[in-house]
Amino acid sequence: MKKTLFSLFLVLSVVFAFGQKGNAFNEISPNAPAQQNITKGSWNVQFNYSIPGGGSAGCETDGNNFYITQWSGNKIWKLNSSGVLVDSFSIAGVSGLRDLAYDGTHFYGGTSGNVIYKMDFTNQTLVGTIASPSVTVRNICYDPNADSGNGGFWVANWDTDLTLVSRNGVVLQTIPSNTHGQTSVYGSAYDTISPGGPFIWMINANSSVNTTITQLDATTGVPTGLQKDLTTNVCNVGEIGGGLFIEPDIVTGTTTIGGLIQNVSLFGIELESTQPDTLDLAVNTFNLPAMVPQGQSVDITGEIENQGQATITSFDLNYKVDNGSVVTENITSVNLNSYDTYNYTHSTAWTPTAGSHTVKVWVSNPNGNNDQMNTNDTITVTTVSYDPASAVQRMPLHEAFTSSTCGPCVAGNANLSTIFTANPNKYVCIKYQMSWPGAGDPYYTDEGGVRRQYYGVNSVPNLKVGGGYYYDGNSSSYAATDLNTAYADPSFVDLTADLVITVGTKTVSLDVQILNNIDLPASARLFVGIVEKKTTQNVGTNGETEFDWVMKKMLPDAGGTVIGPLTQGTTTNESLSYTFNGSYRLPSSANDPINHAIEHSVEEFSDLIAVVWIQNYSDGMVYQSAYSSVTVGMKDEISKLELNMYPNPAADMLNVTFKAEKLKQYTVSVMSNTGQLVYEKQITSEAENNLQINTSEYAEGIYFVKIENENGCYTKPVMIKH
């Protein structure tokens, strides 16, 4: 469970705009999985200078001046010690530099290739090159102790092995990627100053914010546990890291760890201030579900970490519900060394009463003393209690961010397809095609961009399940166990929707019914995505030729419809409609997206379906989602059929009854969520209008019952629940 279940999306900076449509100069990593952020020390900011824009990527200092490289061109900007731009130049034979390193005489860097360039910035010349065997040089730092004191360079790409290369191009040491665990590294710096070193520092996208600094043990390559998300005091969510350096006496009497925020700023932090305090006990997680059963015992559980230098042998574990009294347990049976973790379960469980509750858990009195870092002591969670008898089956919403120009998206989409095929009726899916990398997906829409900004998505492929509550990360890493966990969690909102498609006028009309078995807050919204189940025209550069669940239009828009607050037991009906304007157009790139006022990108109107969900817009949690039924071309006939399907959910038998006309022939079929036909029957007489379909062998989940004749078809979802 996430560290803060209900505060994922409270702050979304207006500066968040990147990718090909937002900021073509930012170099975006292809993979940025979410990772828990750990903060140790005070991280005192010494300076944060504005810099020239236009593709800045790497940075370094010689102790007197700062140098910033341009990955999208050949410029090198020179800033004085006060951050003032004093010169810009290029070096013949070098273009597209990323991170930089400095050995006291020369600067070194790579252009995302297998060469290290040795450069003289004073005379602005290329001195020579060093081969980097089989290692792409994106991030680089200088190790003065390598090769018996001759020096060498630690180099790597986004998430590759970290390799130490000598001045002659000989590989001296390799730290495997699964040891250092860094994925999406932009810059690195070598640290011989901090106690316990040497260390390698990296600025990377190991969290959802692309600006996380992580410390590695330079000998073993293992992360020390010291990690800092710079959005807390240096930059904004959505901005991207660049180069990194360490240099003494930039600020007299201190050592600075500094770096670049691409196209935004050059920052410096006092290195000593990053070190842990002596006594620092932190609450990493609080595993309280978003919904808890009324009148039943609920354990207060999670993980605590010793983020200080002293061994912890005792502490107090506390929690408080709303404005109630503090419940404290003294923990003495521990021996936590630095970076050790402890899985806690408070000895006193909580019995929830009806309503919404705020529960705070915190630690105090490590070893009987005051904690020296209070900002990580506490986690507060909001939860809603429910009547267990009111639960309904949850259909987990999968919102996938992808692009036909994204190489890693191939594996992400394939992984989702494999999981969905094996679990055909346990999911709801909508995919937003994105505007990067390169020219982006032709089916990118501004509404998809709004959803990206809402979640703070800055890399593709990216997957949010249940609004990020059940899964938040690279879709390639999503597992069937994640899906089953989400599916097994009960929901307390029942949601159905009926979509009517009039192909001739390109109009979709949707009726939605919501039955909430819990109170829904004022921030509850209904979202509707009109999805094309399969497209083929938006082929890009990654080799994919077919694309599933592609979002075409949101109703009424990407902001959804406010439906809250709603009192428990309320039935709400919403009706929405939309006419796709103009004719079909295939945009040349994401830079020229569909203008819904005059055109559309629907390949086949009969292949549309509505994805609907109820989401708490304040914290992102999705209460429930569903696929709509679909009527194409026979709305009037369906009403005459007096169609009825029951029970729904069905267990071992599904009854389908309707009033058939003598001269009409109908086909009744049942399909899984992936289109697998599991039942079909031709109806040729009135005597056959009461079908009993044996569903005892069907896997649990959503199925689609389709009735069609020569005039059109009607499709309605039905739940199978044994």
C-alpha positions in Angstrom: 0.0 0.0 0.0 1.2 3.5 -0.7 2.6 5.6 2.1 -0.2 8.2 1.8 -3.3 6.6 0.4 -5.3 9.8 0.1 -2.8 12.5 -0.7 -1.4 11.3 -4.0 -2.6 14.2 -6.1 -3.2 17.1 -3.8 -0.4 19.2 -5.5 0.0 19.3 -9.3 2.2 22.1 -10.3 1.1 24.3 -13.2 4.7 24.0 -14.5 4.1 20.4 -15.3 4.3 20.4 -19.1 6.7 18.2 -21.0 6.9 15.5 -23.6 6.8 16.4 -27.3 3.8 18.6 -26.9 4.7 20.3 -23.7 8.5 20.8 -23.8 10.4 19.2 -26.6 13.8 20.1 -24.9 13.4 17.9 -21.9 15.1 14.5 -22.2 12.6 12.1 -20.8 13.5 8.6 -19.5 11.6 5.7 -21.0 11.0 4.2 -17.6 10.3 5.8 -14.2 8.7 3.3 -11.8 7.3 4.7 -8.6 9.5 4.1 -5.5 9.1 5.2 -1.9 10.9 8.4 -1.1 13.2 8.5 1.9 14.6 11.8 3.3 17.5 12.0 5.7 19.2 15.0 7.0 18.1 18.6 6.4 19.3 19.0 2.8 20.1 22.7 3.1 19.8 24.5 -0.2 22.7 26.8 -0.8 21.7 28.2 -4.2 19.1 27.6 -7.0 20.0 29.7 -10.1 17.9 30.1 -13.2 19.6 28.8 -16.3 19.4 29.2 -20.1 16.8 26.9 -21.6 16.8 25.0 -24.9 17.7 21.4 -24.1 20.0 21.7 -21.0 21.1 18.3 -19.8 24.4 18.0 -18.0 26.4 20.2 -15.7 29.8 20.4 -13.9 32.0 22.9 -12.2 35.8 23.5 -12.0 35.3 25.3 -8.7 35.1 28.8 -10.3 32.5 28.5 -13.0 29.6 26.2 -13.9 29.2 24.6 -17.3 25.8 23.3 -18.7 25.5 21.1 -21.8 22.8 21.0 -24.4 21.7 17.4 -25.3 19.5 18.7 -28.2 22.4 20.7 -29.8 26.0 21.6 -29.4 26.0 24.5 -27.0 27.9 24.7 -23.7 26.8 27.5 -21.4 29.3 29.0 -18.9 28.0 30.6 -15.7 30.1 32.3 -13.1 30.0 31.3 -9.4 27.0 33.6 -8.9 25.0 31.8 -11.6 25.3 34.6 -14.2 25.7 33.5 -17.8 29.1 34.8 -19.0 29.6 32.8 -22.3 28.3 30.0 -24.5 30.4 28.0 -26.9 30.6 24.7 -28.9 33.4 22.2 -29.3 34.1 20.9 -32.8 33.3 17.2 -33.1 31.0 17.1 -30.0 27.2 17.6 -30.0 24.5 16.4 -27.7 26.5 16.1 -24.5 24.7 14.8 -21.5 26.3 14.6 -18.0 29.8 15.8 -17.4 32.8 14.9 -15.2 35.9 16.9 -14.2 39.3 15.6 -13.2 40.8 18.9 -12.2 42.2 19.6 -15.7 39.7 18.4 -18.4 36.0 17.8 -18.7 34.6 14.5 -19.9 31.2 13.5 -21.2 29.2 11.4 -23.6 26.5 11.9 -26.2 24.5 8.8 -25.4 27.0 6.6 -27.3 30.0 4.4 -26.6 32.6 7.2 -26.4 33.8 9.4 -23.6 34.9 12.8 -24.9 37.9 14.5 -23.3 37.6 18.3 -23.6 39.4 21.5 -22.8 36.8 24.1 -21.9 39.3 26.9 -21.5 40.5 26.6 -25.1 37.2 25.1 -26.2 38.8 22.1 -28.0 38.4 18.4 -28.1 41.5 16.8 -26.7 40.7 13.2 -27.4 38.3 10.3 -26.9 38.1 7.2 -24.7 36.3 4.1 -25.8 33.5 2.9 -23.5 33.2 -0.7 -24.4 29.5 -1.8 -24.8 28.5 0.9 -22.3 26.4 3.9 -23.5 27.6 7.1 -21.7 24.7 9.1 -20.5 25.7 9.7 -16.9 29.4 10.0 -15.8 31.4 10.8 -12.8 35.2 10.8 -12.1 36.7 8.4 -9.6 40.2 9.7 -8.7 41.1 6.5 -6.8 40.5 4.1 -9.7 43.2 2.2 -11.6 45.7 2.5 -8.7 45.3 6.3 -8.5 45.4 7.0 -12.3 41.7 7.7 -12.2 38.7 6.4 -14.1 35.1 7.1 -15.0 31.9 5.5 -13.7 29.4 5.5 -16.7 25.9 4.1 -17.4 22.8 4.7 -19.4 19.2 5.0 -18.0 19.2 1.7 -16.1 22.2 -0.3 -17.3 25.1 -1.8 -15.3 27.3 0.9 -13.8 30.7 0.4 -15.3 34.1 1.8 -14.2 36.2 2.6 -17.3 39.9 3.5 -17.2 41.5 6.4 -19.1 42.5 3.8 -21.7 39.0 2.4 -22.1 39.6 -0.7 -20.0 36.6 -1.9 -17.9 37.9 -2.0 -14.4 34.7 -2.9 -12.5 31.0 -3.5 -13.1 28.1 -3.0 -10.7 25.1 -4.9 -12.1 21.9 -2.9 -12.6 20.0 -5.3 -10.3 22.5 -4.4 -7.5 22.3 -0.6 -7.8 18.6 -0.7 -8.6 18.6 2.7 -10.3 16.3 3.1 -13.3 16.4 6.3 -15.3 19.6 7.9 -14.2 20.4 11.4 -15.6 23.6 12.3 -13.8 26.1 11.1 -11.2 28.8 12.4 -8.9 31.6 10.6 -7.0 31.9 11.4 -3.3 35.1 10.9 -1.3 34.1 13.4 1.4 31.1 12.0 3.2 31.8 9.8 6.3 31.7 6.1 5.5 32.4 6.6 1.8 33.3 6.6 -1.0 29.8 7.0 -2.4 28.3 7.4 -5.9 25.3 9.8 -6.0 22.8 9.7 -8.8 19.9 11.9 -9.8 17.2 9.7 -11.4 13.6 8.9 -11.9 13.3 6.3 -9.2 10.2 8.0 -8.0 7.2 9.4 -9.9 8.9 12.8 -10.0 12.2 12.3 -12.1 14.2 14.4 -9.6 15.3 12.0 -6.9 18.9 11.9 -5.6 20.1 8.5 -4.4 23.4 7.5 -2.6 25.2 4.2 -3.5 28.0 2.5 -1.7 30.8 2.9 -4.3 32.4 -0.4 -3.3 29.4 -2.6 -3.4 27.0 -0.6 -5.6 24.2 -1.1 -3.1 22.0 1.9 -2.2 22.7 3.1 1.3 19.1 4.1 2.0 19.8 7.8 1.7 17.5 9.2 -0.9 15.9 12.7 -1.5 13.0 13.8 -3.6 14.0 17.3 -4.7 10.4 18.5 -5.2 10.3 19.1 -1.5 12.7 22.1 -1.6 14.4 22.5 -5.0 12.0 22.0 -7.9 8.4 21.3 -8.9 6.6 18.1 -9.7 6.9 17.4 -13.4 10.4 18.8 -13.8 13.3 16.6 -14.8 16.8 16.1 -13.4 20.0 16.5 -15.4 23.7 16.4 -14.4 25.2 16.1 -11.0 28.5 17.2 -9.3 30.3 17.5 -6.0 32.7 20.3 -5.3 34.3 21.9 -2.2 34.4 25.6 -1.5 31.8 26.8 -4.0 30.4 28.2 -0.8 33.3 28.9 1.4 34.0 26.3 4.1 31.4 23.8 2.7 31.2 21.0 0.1 28.3 21.3 -2.4 26.4 18.5 -4.1 24.8 20.3 -7.0 23.0 19.5 -10.2 20.7 20.5 -12.9 16.9 20.6 -13.3 16.6 20.5 -17.1 15.7 23.9 -18.6 14.9 25.3 -15.1 17.7 25.8 -12.6 21.2 24.9 -11.3 21.0 24.0 -7.6 23.5 23.4 -4.8 22.9 21.6 -1.5 25.4 21.5 1.4 26.7 18.0 1.3 27.1 17.7 5.1 23.5 18.5 5.6 22.4 15.4 3.6 23.8 13.1 6.3 21.4 11.3 8.7 20.9 12.5 12.2 21.9 10.3 15.1 18.3 9.5 16.2 15.9 9.4 13.3 13.1 6.8 13.4 10.6 7.1 10.5 7.2 5.6 9.6 7.6 4.3 6.1 4.1 2.9 5.6 0.7 2.7 7.3 -1.3 -0.1 5.9 -4.8 1.1 6.7 -7.3 0.3 3.9 -9.2 3.1 2.3 -12.4 1.3 3.6 -12.7 -0.5 6.8 -15.6 -2.7 8.2 -17.8 -1.2 10.8 -17.8 -3.0 14.2 -14.8 -5.2 13.3 -11.3 -5.1 14.7 -8.8 -3.4 12.3 -5.1 -3.8 12.9 -2.8 -0.7 12.8 0.1 -2.1 10.8 2.9 -0.9 8.6 6.7 -0.5 8.4 9.1 1.6 10.4 12.7 2.3 9.4 15.7 3.4 11.4 17.0 6.3 9.2 19.5 7.5 11.8 23.0 6.5 12.7 22.4 5.1 16.2 21.0 1.6 16.8 17.4 1.8 18.1 16.4 -0.6 20.9 13.1 1.0 22.0 10.5 3.5 20.9 6.8 4.4 21.3 4.3 3.5 18.7 1.2 5.8 18.8 -2.0 6.2 16.9 -5.1 8.5 17.2 -8.5 8.3 15.5 -10.1 11.7 14.7 -9.9 13.8 17.8 -9.9 10.8 20.2 -7.3 9.9 22.8 -3.8 8.7 21.9 -3.2 5.0 22.0 0.5 4.2 22.8 2.5 1.0 22.9 6.1 1.0 24.1 8.2 -1.3 21.8 11.3 -2.7 23.5 12.1 -6.0 21.8 14.0 -4.5 18.8 17.5 -4.0 17.7 17.4 -1.8 14.6 20.7 -0.8 13.0 20.9 2.0 10.5 18.5 1.4 7.6 16.9 -1.6 9.3 13.1 -1.9 9.0 10.5 -3.2 11.5 7.1 -4.4 10.5 4.7 -3.1 13.3 1.3 -4.2 14.4 0.0 -2.1 17.3 -1.1 -4.3 20.2 -4.4 -2.4 20.5 -6.6 -2.8 17.4 -9.2 -0.2 16.3 -12.9 -0.9 16.0 -14.4 1.5 13.4 -17.7 3.2 13.9 -19.8 4.5 11.0 -18.6 7.4 8.9 -15.3 8.8 7.6 -12.3 8.8 9.9 -8.8 10.4 10.0 -6.3 8.0 11.6 -2.8 9.2 12.5 0.1 6.9 13.3 3.5 8.1 14.6 6.7 7.0 16.4 8.3 8.9 19.2 11.0 8.6 22.0 13.6 6.5 20.1 15.9 5.1 22.9 14.0 7.3 25.3 15.1 10.5 23.6 13.7 13.1 21.2 13.7 12.2 17.5 16.0 14.6 15.6 14.0 14.5 12.3 10.3 15.0 13.0 9.1 15.4 9.4 9.1 11.6 8.7 7.6 10.4 12.1 4.0 10.5 11.1 1.6 9.2 8.5 -2.1 10.3 8.4 -4.7 8.3 6.5 -8.4 9.0 5.8 -10.6 5.9 5.7 -14.3 5.3 5.4 -16.1 2.6 7.3 -18.7 0.4 5.6 -21.4 -2.1 6.3 -19.8 -5.4 5.2 -23.2 -6.6 3.9 -23.3 -3.8 1.3 -20.2 -4.9 -0.7 -20.4 -5.4 -4.4 -17.8 -6.8 -6.8 -15.0 -4.4 -7.7 -14.0 -4.0 -11.4 -10.5 -2.5 -11.2 -10.0 0.4 -13.6 -6.7 0.2 -15.6 -5.6 3.6 -17.1 -2.7 3.0 -19.3 -0.5 5.8 -20.8 1.3 4.6 -23.9 2.4 5.6 -27.4 3.1 4.0 -30.8 6.4 5.8 -30.8 7.5 4.3 -27.5 9.7 1.2 -27.7 9.2 0.1 -24.1 5.5 0.4 -24.6 5.5 -2.7 -26.8 6.4 -4.8 -23.8 4.0 -2.9 -21.5 1.0 -3.5 -23.8 2.0 -7.1 -24.4 2.2 -7.7 -20.7 -1.3 -6.2 -20.1 -2.7 -8.3 -23.0 -1.3 -11.5 -21.4 -2.7 -10.7 -18.0 -6.1 -9.6 -19.5 -6.3 -12.8 -21.6 -5.7 -15.0 -18.6 -8.2 -12.9 -16.5 -10.7 -12.0 -19.2 -13.4 -10.7 -17.0 -11.7 -9.0 -14.1 -10.7 -5.6 -15.5 -11.8 -2.4 -17.2 -9.3 -0.7 -19.4 -8.8 2.6 -21.1 -5.6 3.7 -22.8 -4.4 7.3 -23.4 -2.0 7.6 -26.4 0.7 10.1 -25.5 2.6 12.9 -27.2 6.1 11.5 -26.7 8.7 10.2 -27.4 9.5 11.7 -30.8 6.5 12.8 -32.7 4.1 11.0 -30.4 1.1 8.9 -31.1 -1.3 10.3 -33.9 -4.2 9.5 -31.6 -3.0 11.7 -28.8 -5.7 14.0 -27.6 -5.7 17.0 -25.4 -8.1 15.2 -23.0 -5.5 12.4 -22.6 -3.0 15.1 -21.8 -5.3 16.4 -19.1 -5.4 12.9 -17.5 -1.6 12.7 -17.7 -1.2 16.0 -15.9 -3.8 15.0 -13.3 -1.7 12.0 -12.3 1.7 13.6 -12.9 2.7 11.0 -15.5 6.1 11.7 -16.9 7.1 8.5 -18.6 5.6 5.8 -20.8 4.5 3.1 -20.5 2.7 4.0 -17.3 -0.2 2.3 -15.6 -2.6 3.5 -12.9 -4.9 0.8 -11.4 -7.7 2.2 -9.3 -6.3 5.7 -9.7 -2.9 4.5 -8.6 -4.2 3.0 -5.4 -3.6 -0.7 -6.4 -0.8 -0.1 -8.9 1.2 2.9 -10.0 4.2 2.3 -12.3 5.5 0.8 -15.5 2.9 -1.5 -17.2 5.7 -4.0 -18.0 6.1 -4.7 -14.3 2.4 -5.2 -13.6 1.5 -8.7 -12.5 -1.6 -10.9 -12.3 -1.2 -10.9 -8.5 -1.7 -7.1 -8.6 -4.9 -7.5 -10.6 -6.2 -10.2 -8.3 -5.5 -8.0 -5.2 -7.5 -5.2 -6.7 -10.3 -7.5 -7.9 -10.6 -9.1 -4.4 -11.0 -5.7 -2.7 -14.7 -5.1 -2.3 -16.4 -2.0 -3.7 -19.4 -0.2 -2.3 -20.6 1.5 -5.5 -22.7 -0.3 -8.0 -22.3 1.2 -11.5 -24.0 0.4 -14.8 -24.1 2.2 -18.1 -26.0 1.8 -21.4 -24.5 3.2 -24.6 -26.5 3.8 -27.8 -24.5 4.4 -31.0 -26.3 6.0 -34.0 -23.8 5.4 -36.7 -25.5 7.5 -39.3 -25.2 10.7 -37.2 -22.1 9.6 -35.4 -23.9 10.2 -32.1 -23.3 8.4 -28.8 -25.8 8.6 -26.0 -25.1 7.2 -22.6 -27.3 6.5 -19.5 -25.5 5.8 -16.3 -26.9 4.5 -13.0 -25.0 4.8 -9.8 -26.0 3.2 -6.5 -23.7 4.1 -3.6 -23.6 2.0 -0.5 -21.4 4.4 1.2 -21.3 8.2 1.5 -19.5 9.8 -1.4 -17.7 13.1 -0.8 -18.2 16.4 -2.7 -15.1 15.5 -4.7 -16.7 12.4 -6.2 -16.9 12.6 -10.0 -18.2 10.5 -12.8 -15.8 10.0 -15.7 -16.7 8.7 -19.1 -14.3 7.6 -21.8 -15.6 6.6 -25.3 -13.1 3.9 -26.3 -12.4 2.2 -29.6 -11.7 -1.4 -28.7 -9.2 -1.9 -31.5 -7.4 0.6 -33.8 -4.9 0.0 -36.6 -4.3 3.4 -38.2 -2.1 5.0 -35.5 1.0 2.9 -36.3 4.1 4.7 -35.2 7.8 3.7 -34.9 7.7 0.9 -32.2 6.5 -1.9 -34.4 3.0 -2.3 -33.0 0.2 -2.6 -35.6 -2.9 -3.0 -33.4 -3.9 -1.0 -30.4 -6.6 -1.9 -27.8 -9.0 0.2 -25.7 -7.9 3.5 -27.3 -9.7 6.6 -25.8 -11.3 8.8 -28.4 -13.4 11.2 -26.4 -14.3 11.9 -22.8 -17.8 13.0 -21.8 -18.4 15.8 -21.3 -14.6 16.4 -21.1 -11.5 15.2 -19.1 -12.8 17.0 -16.0 -15.7 14.6 -15.6 -19.1 15.3 -14.0 -19.3 16.3 -10.3 -21.8 14.0 -8.6 -20.9 14.3 -4.9 -21.7 14.6 -2.2 -24.0 11.6 -2.1 -25.6 10.0 0.9 -25.4 6.3 1.4 -28.2 4.4 -0.4 -28.7 7.1 -3.1 -29.4 6.1 -6.7 -28.1 8.6 -9.2 -28.8 8.7 -12.9 -26.8 10.7 -15.4 -27.3 11.0 -19.1 -24.7 12.2 -21.5 -24.5 12.5 -25.3 -22.0 13.6 -27.9 -21.9 13.9 -31.7 -18.6 13.3 -33.4 -18.1 16.2 -35.7 -16.8 16.3 -39.3 -14.9 13.4 -40.9 -12.2 11.0 -39.9 -8.6 12.3 -40.0 -5.4 10.6 -39.1 -3.1 13.3 -37.6 0.5 13.3 -38.9 1.8 13.4 -35.3 0.8 14.3 -31.8 1.8 17.9 -32.5 -1.4 18.2 -34.6 -4.0 16.5 -32.5 -7.7 16.0 -33.5 -9.8 19.1 -33.1 -13.1 17.6 -31.8 -15.0 20.7 -32.9 -14.5 19.8 -36.6 -13.2 16.2 -36.9 -12.7 12.9 -35.3 -10.4 9.9 -35.3 -12.9 7.0 -34.9 -12.0 4.2 -37.3 -15.2 2.2 -36.8 -18.2 3.5 -34.8 -19.6 0.1 -34.2 -16.5 -0.8 -32.3 -17.0 1.9 -29.6 -17.8 1.2 -26.0 -18.0 3.5 -23.0 -15.7 3.1 -20.0 -17.2 4.7 -16.9 -15.8 5.2 -13.4 -16.4 7.0 -10.2 -13.3 8.7 -8.8 -12.5 10.9 -5.8 -11.0 13.8 -7.6 -9.1 15.1 -4.5 -7.1 11.9 -3.8 -7.5 9.9 -7.0 -9.1 6.8 -5.6 -11.5 5.0 -8.0 -14.5 3.6 -6.2 -15.8 1.6 -9.2 -15.6 1.2 -12.9 -17.6 -0.5 -15.6 -18.0 -1.2 -19.3 -21.2 0.0 -20.8 -23.7 -2.1 -22.7 -23.8 -1.1 -26.4 -26.7 -0.7 -28.8 -25.8 -0.2 -32.5 -28.6 0.6 -34.9 -31.6 -1.1 -33.1 -32.6 1.0 -30.2 -36.3 0.9 -31.1 -36.2 -2.8 -31.7 -34.6 -3.5 -28.3 -37.4 -1.7 -26.5 -39.9 -3.9 -28.4 -38.0 -7.0 -27.5 -38.8 -6.5 -23.8 -35.3 -7.9 -23.1 -34.5 -9.2 -19.6 -31.4 -10.9 -18.3 -31.4 -12.3 -14.8 -30.0 -12.8 -12.2 -27.1 -10.3 -12.6 -24.7 -11.2 -11.1 -25.4 -14.8 -12.2 -23.8 -17.9 -10.6 -24.6 -21.1 -12.4 -27.4 -20.1 -14.7 -28.2 -17.0 -16.7 -31.8 -16.4 -18.0 -32.2 -14.4 -21.1 -35.8 -13.7 -22.1 -37.2 -11.5 -24.8 -40.2 -11.1 -27.1 -39.2 -12.2 -30.6 -41.1 -11.4 -33.8 -42.1 -14.4 -35.9 -40.4 -13.3 -39.1 -37.2 -12.1 -37.5 -34.1 -14.2 -36.9 -31.8 -13.3 -33.9 -28.4 -14.5 -32.8 -27.8 -14.6 -29.1 -24.1 -14.9 -28.1 -22.0 -14.6 -24.9 -18.4 -13.3 -25.1 -15.7 -12.9 -22.6 -14.0 -9.5 -22.0 -11.3 -10.4 -24.6 -13.8 -11.3 -27.3 -13.8 -15.1 -26.9 -17.1 -16.6 -27.9 -18.4 -18.9 -25.1 -22.0 -19.3 -26.2 -24.1 -18.8 -29.4 -27.6 -19.7 -30.4 -29.8 -18.9 -33.4 -33.3 -17.8 -32.5 -35.8 -18.5 -35.3 -39.2 -18.7 -33.5 -41.1 -17.3 -30.6 -40.8 -20.6 -28.7 -37.1 -20.0 -28.2 -37.3 -16.7 -26.5 -36.6 -18.0 -23.0 -33.0 -19.1 -22.8 -31.2 -20.7 -19.9 -27.5 -20.4 -20.3 -25.3 -22.6 -18.1 -22.6 -20.4 -16.7 -21.3 -22.8 -14.1 -18.0 -23.4 -16.0 -17.4 -19.7 -16.8 -14.6 -17.9 -14.9 -15.9 -15.1 -12.6 -16.1 -11.7 -14.0 -17.8 -9.6 -16.7 -19.2 -11.1 -19.9 -21.1 -9.5 -22.7 -24.4 -10.9 -23.9 -25.1 -9.8 -27.5 -28.4 -10.0 -29.4 -28.2 -9.1 -33.1 -30.1 -9.3 -36.4 -29.8 -7.8 -39.8 -30.7 -4.4 -38.4 -28.0 -4.1 -35.8 -26.9 -5.4 -32.4 -27.3 -4.9 -28.7 -24.6 -5.8 -26.2 -25.0 -5.8 -22.4 -22.5 -6.7 -19.7 -23.4 -9.4 -17.1 -21.4 -10.3 -14.0 -20.7 -14.0 -13.3 -20.1 -14.6 -9.6 -19.9 -18.1 -8.2 
